[in-house]
Amino acid sequence: MTQVISEQLERYERDGVLYPLPVLDTGEVAACQAALLELEQRLDDPKCVPQLHLAFRWAADLVTHPVLLDAVESILGPDLLIYATMVLTKPAGDPGVVTWHQDGTSSGIHRTPNTTAWIALWDSTPENGCVRMVPGSHRNAILPHVQSSEVHDMRRNSDEVAVEVDEAQAVDVALRAGEMSLHHSNIIHSSKANGSAQRRTGLIVRFITPAIEAIPRPVLRARGSGDCSHLTLVAGPPPDDGLEAGLDRLTRLS
């Protein structure tokens, strides 16, 4: 069980990010890697894959892993909803970057209790383009953003902060496969290109609570029984019925 103890919670509140936290054992990592490698062979763009938890049972089991939820509960309380997920992969030598930004600038999740888990499915290092964060920057309000002009931005023409970021204040959030970080939506973060011979893959899981206002997006209840009558809840995890059925669900989600 990975609960965030009081000292770690103080660090999260001070810095806006907490890492590394263990989530998966070696067998679980290997199973997730195998499932993802099989799926990638069938995708047009395997570097950026949203909402896998709504299409594949293995992904739903991963994002509701008890160790993950125990840690998130320590921050958000017992009622946990999954707002969205995304797998981001930088193959060896890939020029893809993520420009400096804050999460939630368009979705508005910064206005409600939230945290994001970044789970390393392969090692994430400074050499292969791990996430970089500016500790303490979550205490700022949402900053002005402009559309990114970076041609290699992995987030496909998303916004970047319209202020100068002091990169000397940033830290590399290095993780081994099976470890994760938790970060607040307001923290300023980015990542560089993969200059190594090793891939970098992370699963991003955005957690919210029933305190969020009514939204059109369906959400998955991960834990708890709080009132969600103002929200559309996903009926439950997808069935464990194989690659083809999962691909069909994934296509219908897009």
The 8 nearest C-alpha neighbors of each residue, nearest first, counted from 0:
[[1, 66, 2, 69, 65, 70, 67, 22],
 [2, 0, 66, 70, 69, 3, 21, 67],
 [1, 3, 70, 69, 4, 73, 0, 66],
 [2, 4, 70, 73, 7, 8, 1, 5],
 [3, 5, 7, 6, 2, 8, 73, 9],
 [4, 6, 8, 7, 9, 3, 10, 73],
 [7, 5, 9, 8, 4, 10, 3, 11],
 [8, 6, 10, 4, 9, 5, 3, 11],
 [7, 9, 5, 11, 10, 6, 3, 4],
 [8, 10, 12, 6, 7, 11, 13, 5],
 [11, 9, 7, 13, 8, 12, 14, 6],
 [12, 10, 15, 8, 16, 17, 14, 13],
 [11, 13, 9, 10, 15, 14, 8, 16],
 [14, 12, 10, 11, 15, 9, 135, 134],
 [15, 13, 135, 134, 11, 16, 10, 12],
 [14, 16, 11, 183, 12, 182, 137, 135],
 [17, 15, 182, 11, 14, 181, 183, 18],
 [16, 18, 181, 11, 180, 182, 19, 10],
 [19, 17, 180, 20, 179, 181, 16, 172],
 [18, 20, 180, 179, 178, 174, 21, 17],
 [19, 21, 179, 18, 178, 180, 22, 1],
 [22, 20, 178, 177, 23, 179, 19, 1],
 [21, 23, 178, 177, 66, 67, 20, 179],
 [24, 22, 177, 27, 28, 21, 25, 178],
 [23, 25, 27, 26, 28, 177, 22, 21],
 [26, 24, 28, 27, 29, 23, 177, 176],
 [25, 27, 29, 28, 24, 30, 23, 31],
 [28, 26, 30, 24, 29, 25, 23, 31],
 [27, 29, 25, 31, 26, 30, 177, 23],
 [28, 30, 32, 26, 27, 31, 33, 25],
 [29, 31, 27, 33, 32, 28, 26, 34],
 [32, 30, 34, 28, 33, 29, 35, 27],
 [31, 33, 29, 35, 30, 34, 36, 28],
 [32, 34, 36, 30, 31, 35, 29, 37],
 [35, 33, 31, 37, 32, 36, 30, 38],
 [34, 36, 38, 32, 37, 33, 39, 31],
 [35, 37, 39, 33, 38, 34, 32, 40],
 [36, 38, 34, 35, 39, 40, 33, 41],
 [39, 37, 35, 40, 36, 41, 34, 42],
 [40, 38, 36, 45, 42, 41, 37, 35],
 [39, 41, 38, 37, 42, 36, 45, 43],
 [40, 42, 39, 38, 43, 37, 45, 246],
 [43, 41, 39, 44, 45, 40, 38, 48],
 [42, 44, 45, 41, 39, 40, 46, 47],
 [45, 43, 42, 46, 47, 48, 39, 41],
 [44, 46, 39, 42, 47, 48, 43, 88],
 [47, 45, 88, 87, 44, 89, 48, 86],
 [46, 48, 87, 45, 86, 44, 88, 49],
 [47, 49, 86, 85, 45, 46, 87, 50],
 [50, 48, 85, 84, 51, 86, 47, 83],
 [49, 51, 84, 52, 53, 85, 83, 48],
 [50, 52, 54, 53, 49, 58, 55, 84],
 [53, 51, 59, 58, 50, 54, 55, 56],
 [54, 52, 51, 50, 237, 55, 236, 59],
 [53, 55, 245, 248, 51, 249, 52, 237],
 [56, 54, 245, 58, 57, 52, 237, 51],
 [55, 57, 59, 239, 237, 58, 238, 60],
 [56, 58, 60, 59, 55, 61, 31, 239],
 [59, 57, 52, 61, 60, 56, 55, 51],
 [60, 58, 52, 56, 62, 61, 57, 236],
 [61, 59, 57, 63, 58, 62, 64, 56],
 [60, 62, 58, 64, 59, 63, 57, 52],
 [61, 63, 59, 64, 60, 58, 204, 52],
 [64, 62, 60, 61, 221, 65, 59, 68],
 [63, 65, 61, 67, 66, 62, 60, 68],
 [66, 64, 68, 67, 69, 63, 0, 70],
 [67, 65, 0, 69, 1, 64, 68, 22],
 [66, 68, 64, 65, 70, 69, 22, 71],
 [67, 69, 71, 65, 70, 66, 72, 64],
 [70, 68, 72, 66, 2, 67, 71, 65],
 [71, 69, 2, 73, 68, 3, 67, 1],
 [70, 72, 68, 74, 73, 69, 75, 67],
 [73, 71, 76, 75, 69, 74, 77, 70],
 [72, 74, 70, 71, 3, 76, 75, 2],
 [75, 73, 72, 71, 76, 70, 8, 3],
 [76, 74, 72, 73, 71, 112, 77, 113],
 [75, 77, 72, 78, 73, 74, 79, 71],
 [76, 78, 72, 223, 79, 222, 75, 73],
 [79, 77, 223, 222, 208, 76, 225, 224],
 [80, 78, 222, 208, 221, 207, 77, 220],
 [81, 79, 220, 207, 221, 208, 219, 206],
 [80, 82, 206, 219, 218, 83, 205, 207],
 [81, 83, 218, 205, 206, 80, 207, 219],
 [84, 82, 205, 81, 204, 50, 85, 218],
 [85, 83, 204, 50, 203, 49, 205, 51],
 [84, 86, 49, 203, 48, 202, 50, 87],
 [85, 87, 202, 48, 47, 201, 203, 49],
 [88, 86, 47, 46, 201, 200, 85, 202],
 [89, 87, 200, 46, 199, 90, 86, 47],
 [88, 90, 199, 93, 198, 193, 200, 46],
 [91, 89, 198, 93, 88, 92, 199, 197],
 [90, 92, 196, 198, 197, 93, 195, 193],
 [91, 93, 194, 193, 195, 196, 90, 94],
 [92, 94, 193, 90, 91, 95, 89, 192],
 [95, 93, 192, 193, 151, 96, 92, 194],
 [96, 94, 151, 192, 93, 153, 152, 89],
 [97, 95, 191, 192, 152, 190, 153, 151],
 [96, 98, 190, 189, 152, 153, 191, 99],
 [97, 99, 189, 159, 100, 96, 152, 190],
 [100, 98, 189, 188, 159, 160, 187, 97],
 [101, 99, 159, 160, 187, 188, 98, 189],
 [100, 102, 187, 185, 186, 184, 104, 103],
 [103, 101, 184, 104, 185, 100, 109, 186],
 [102, 104, 106, 107, 108, 105, 109, 184],
 [103, 105, 102, 107, 106, 101, 141, 109],
 [106, 104, 103, 107, 102, 108, 158, 109],
 [107, 105, 103, 108, 104, 109, 102, 110],
 [106, 108, 103, 109, 105, 110, 104, 111],
 [109, 107, 103, 110, 111, 106, 113, 184],
 [108, 110, 107, 111, 103, 184, 185, 113],
 [109, 111, 108, 107, 112, 211, 103, 113],
 [110, 112, 109, 108, 211, 113, 210, 207],
 [113, 111, 207, 208, 75, 110, 114, 109],
 [114, 112, 207, 206, 111, 183, 115, 75],
 [113, 115, 183, 206, 182, 205, 181, 184],
 [114, 116, 205, 182, 181, 204, 206, 183],
 [115, 117, 181, 204, 180, 203, 118, 179],
 [118, 116, 203, 180, 179, 202, 201, 181],
 [119, 117, 179, 202, 201, 178, 116, 120],
 [118, 120, 201, 176, 121, 177, 178, 179],
 [119, 121, 176, 201, 200, 177, 118, 28],
 [122, 120, 176, 119, 200, 199, 123, 175],
 [123, 121, 175, 176, 174, 119, 199, 124],
 [122, 124, 129, 174, 173, 199, 175, 121],
 [125, 123, 173, 129, 126, 127, 128, 122],
 [126, 124, 128, 129, 127, 171, 173, 123],
 [125, 127, 124, 195, 128, 194, 193, 129],
 [128, 126, 193, 195, 124, 194, 125, 199],
 [127, 129, 193, 191, 192, 125, 190, 126],
 [130, 128, 124, 123, 125, 190, 173, 127],
 [129, 131, 190, 172, 189, 171, 128, 132],
 [130, 132, 171, 189, 188, 170, 190, 172],
 [133, 131, 188, 169, 170, 187, 134, 130],
 [132, 134, 169, 187, 136, 168, 188, 170],
 [135, 133, 14, 136, 132, 15, 169, 16],
 [134, 136, 14, 137, 15, 138, 13, 133],
 [135, 137, 186, 138, 134, 139, 133, 187],
 [138, 136, 186, 185, 139, 135, 15, 183],
 [137, 139, 136, 135, 140, 185, 186, 15],
 [140, 138, 137, 136, 141, 185, 142, 186],
 [139, 141, 142, 138, 185, 137, 136, 109],
 [140, 142, 185, 139, 143, 104, 101, 109],
 [141, 143, 140, 144, 160, 161, 139, 162],
 [144, 142, 161, 160, 141, 145, 162, 159],
 [143, 145, 160, 161, 159, 158, 142, 146],
 [146, 144, 158, 159, 161, 147, 160, 143],
 [147, 145, 158, 157, 159, 156, 148, 144],
 [146, 148, 158, 159, 149, 156, 157, 145],
 [147, 149, 150, 146, 156, 152, 151, 145],
 [150, 148, 152, 151, 147, 98, 156, 96],
 [149, 151, 152, 148, 147, 156, 95, 155],
 [150, 152, 95, 149, 96, 153, 94, 97],
 [153, 151, 96, 97, 149, 154, 150, 95],
 [154, 152, 155, 95, 96, 97, 151, 47],
 [153, 155, 152, 157, 156, 97, 47, 96],
 [156, 154, 153, 157, 152, 151, 147, 150],
 [157, 155, 147, 154, 146, 158, 152, 148],
 [158, 156, 154, 155, 146, 147, 159, 152],
 [157, 159, 146, 147, 145, 144, 156, 160],
 [158, 160, 100, 144, 147, 99, 145, 98],
 [159, 161, 144, 100, 162, 143, 99, 145],
 [160, 162, 144, 143, 145, 159, 163, 142],
 [163, 161, 160, 164, 143, 142, 144, 159],
 [162, 164, 165, 161, 160, 166, 99, 159],
 [165, 163, 166, 162, 99, 160, 168, 187],
 [166, 164, 167, 168, 163, 169, 133, 162],
 [165, 167, 169, 168, 164, 133, 170, 163],
 [166, 168, 165, 169, 170, 164, 133, 132],
 [167, 169, 166, 165, 133, 170, 134, 132],
 [170, 168, 133, 166, 132, 167, 131, 134],
 [169, 171, 131, 132, 172, 133, 168, 134],
 [172, 170, 131, 173, 130, 125, 129, 132],
 [173, 171, 130, 131, 170, 129, 174, 132],
 [172, 174, 124, 123, 171, 129, 125, 175],
 [175, 173, 123, 178, 122, 19, 119, 172],
 [174, 176, 122, 178, 177, 123, 119, 121],
 [175, 177, 121, 122, 119, 120, 178, 174],
 [178, 176, 23, 22, 119, 28, 120, 175],
 [179, 177, 21, 20, 22, 175, 176, 119],
 [180, 178, 118, 20, 117, 19, 119, 21],
 [179, 181, 18, 117, 17, 19, 116, 20],
 [182, 180, 116, 17, 115, 16, 114, 117],
 [183, 181, 16, 115, 15, 114, 184, 17],
 [182, 184, 114, 15, 185, 186, 115, 16],
 [183, 185, 102, 186, 109, 101, 103, 114],
 [184, 186, 137, 101, 183, 102, 141, 187],
 [187, 185, 137, 136, 184, 183, 101, 15],
 [188, 186, 101, 100, 133, 132, 136, 99],
 [189, 187, 132, 99, 131, 100, 186, 133],
 [188, 190, 99, 97, 98, 131, 130, 100],
 [191, 189, 130, 97, 131, 96, 128, 129],
 [190, 192, 128, 96, 193, 97, 189, 129],
 [191, 193, 94, 96, 95, 128, 194, 93],
 [194, 192, 127, 128, 92, 93, 195, 94],
 [193, 195, 92, 127, 126, 192, 93, 196],
 [194, 196, 127, 197, 193, 92, 126, 91],
 [195, 197, 91, 92, 198, 194, 127, 193],
 [198, 196, 91, 195, 127, 199, 90, 92],
 [199, 197, 90, 91, 89, 200, 127, 196],
 [198, 200, 89, 123, 88, 121, 127, 122],
 [201, 199, 88, 121, 120, 87, 119, 89],
 [200, 202, 119, 118, 120, 87, 86, 117],
 [201, 203, 86, 118, 117, 85, 204, 87],
 [202, 204, 117, 85, 84, 116, 86, 201],
 [205, 203, 84, 116, 115, 83, 206, 202],
 [206, 204, 115, 83, 82, 81, 114, 84],
 [207, 205, 81, 114, 113, 80, 82, 115],
 [206, 208, 113, 80, 112, 79, 81, 82],
 [209, 207, 79, 210, 80, 78, 211, 112],
 [208, 210, 211, 227, 225, 226, 78, 207],
 [211, 209, 208, 212, 111, 112, 207, 227],
 [212, 210, 209, 111, 208, 213, 207, 112],
 [211, 213, 214, 210, 229, 209, 230, 111],
 [212, 214, 229, 230, 211, 215, 231, 216],
 [213, 215, 216, 212, 230, 217, 231, 211],
 [216, 214, 217, 213, 231, 230, 218, 229],
 [217, 215, 214, 218, 231, 82, 230, 232],
 [218, 216, 231, 232, 233, 215, 219, 230],
 [219, 217, 232, 82, 81, 233, 80, 216],
 [220, 218, 233, 81, 80, 232, 221, 217],
 [219, 221, 80, 222, 79, 81, 218, 232],
 [220, 222, 80, 79, 63, 219, 81, 223],
 [223, 221, 79, 78, 220, 77, 224, 80],
 [222, 224, 78, 77, 225, 79, 221, 220],
 [223, 225, 78, 226, 222, 227, 77, 220],
 [226, 224, 78, 223, 227, 209, 208, 77],
 [225, 227, 228, 209, 224, 229, 210, 230],
 [226, 228, 230, 229, 209, 225, 232, 231],
 [227, 229, 230, 226, 231, 232, 213, 209],
 [230, 228, 213, 227, 231, 212, 226, 214],
 [231, 229, 227, 228, 213, 232, 214, 217],
 [232, 230, 217, 218, 233, 229, 216, 215],
 [233, 231, 218, 217, 219, 234, 230, 220],
 [232, 234, 219, 235, 218, 217, 231, 220],
 [235, 233, 232, 236, 219, 237, 220, 231],
 [236, 234, 233, 237, 219, 220, 232, 53],
 [235, 237, 59, 56, 238, 53, 234, 52],
 [238, 236, 56, 55, 54, 53, 235, 239],
 [239, 237, 240, 56, 236, 55, 241, 54],
 [238, 240, 56, 241, 237, 55, 57, 245],
 [241, 239, 238, 244, 242, 245, 56, 243],
 [242, 240, 243, 244, 239, 245, 55, 238],
 [241, 243, 245, 244, 246, 240, 38, 55],
 [244, 242, 246, 245, 241, 247, 240, 248],
 [243, 245, 247, 246, 242, 241, 240, 248],
 [246, 244, 54, 242, 248, 55, 247, 243],
 [245, 247, 249, 243, 248, 244, 242, 250],
 [246, 248, 244, 250, 245, 249, 243, 251],
 [247, 249, 245, 251, 54, 246, 250, 252],
 [248, 250, 246, 252, 54, 247, 251, 245],
 [251, 249, 247, 252, 248, 253, 246, 245],
 [250, 252, 248, 249, 253, 247, 246, 54],
 [253, 251, 249, 250, 248, 50, 54, 53],
 [252, 250, 251, 249, 49, 248, 50, 48]]
